[in-house]
Structures are given as structure tokens and as C-alpha cells.
Amino acid sequence: MSRPLCVPGRRCGRQRPPGDEECSITYDPVVATVQGFWQGHPINFKRQYVNDCEMHARTGAIFRF
């Protein structure tokens, strides 16, 4: 599970998630959800990210559409 870059009510700084993007501390939550099958196995993925920059940095091209 991912850790939030900025928790509301706490002091935040600019942090770099895994990947090569530097994301702002703007708290604008996004939820990424995937349901289906991959190579015959059921996939159920749901995760909330601090903002869309963090989501794209952590998931790569999966949610770039």
C-alpha cells in the first residue's frame, strides 16, 4: 500500500515518490480502480493517492488515458 505524500493537518514538504516525477503537496485525492482478469487471474485493485501526480508517478502508464 502506498504512503500519502501529505497528510491533512500535518506539515508537508515536497517529496519524490518512486519514479522520476516530483509531485506537489497539493491534497486533491484521486482513487484508481482496476477490475478484470490478467492472464486468467482475477484482478481487483483500488487505491487512493494524494493527487493525480502521485498516482501517475506510482502506477506508470497504467492510468494514463
C-alpha positions in Angstrom: 0.0 0.0 0.0 1.3 3.4 -0.8 2.0 6.1 1.8 0.5 9.5 1.3 2.9 12.4 0.4 0.9 14.8 2.5 -1.4 14.1 5.4 -4.0 16.8 6.0 -3.4 18.7 9.2 0.4 17.9 9.3 3.3 19.9 8.0 4.2 18.8 4.5 7.2 19.2 2.2 7.9 18.4 -1.4 8.7 14.7 -1.6 9.6 12.5 -4.5 7.7 9.2 -4.9 9.3 6.2 -6.6 9.7 7.1 -10.3 11.1 10.3 -11.9 8.4 12.8 -11.2 8.4 15.3 -8.4 4.9 16.0 -7.2 3.5 19.0 -5.4 2.0 18.7 -1.9 -1.5 19.7 -3.2 -4.0 17.5 -1.5 -6.6 16.6 -4.2 -7.3 12.9 -3.7 -7.8 10.5 -6.6 -8.9 6.9 -6.5 -7.5 4.5 -9.0 -9.6 1.3 -9.6 -9.0 -1.7 -11.8 -11.2 -4.8 -12.0 -10.8 -7.6 -14.5 -8.6 -10.5 -15.4 -4.9 -10.7 -16.3 -3.6 -13.9 -17.8 -6.6 -15.8 -16.4 -6.3 -14.4 -12.8 -8.9 -12.0 -11.3 -7.5 -8.5 -10.5 -9.1 -6.1 -8.1 -7.1 -3.0 -7.4 -8.3 0.1 -5.6 -6.0 2.7 -4.1 -6.3 6.4 -3.1 -3.5 8.7 -3.9 -2.8 12.3 -2.6 -3.2 13.7 -6.2 -3.0 12.7 -9.8 0.7 13.4 -10.0 1.4 10.8 -7.2 -0.9 8.3 -8.9 0.9 8.6 -12.3 4.3 8.5 -10.6 3.5 5.3 -8.7 1.5 3.5 -11.4 3.3 4.5 -14.6 1.3 4.3 -17.8 -1.5 2.2 -16.4 -3.8 5.1 -15.7 -2.7 7.5 -18.4 -5.7 7.6 -20.7 
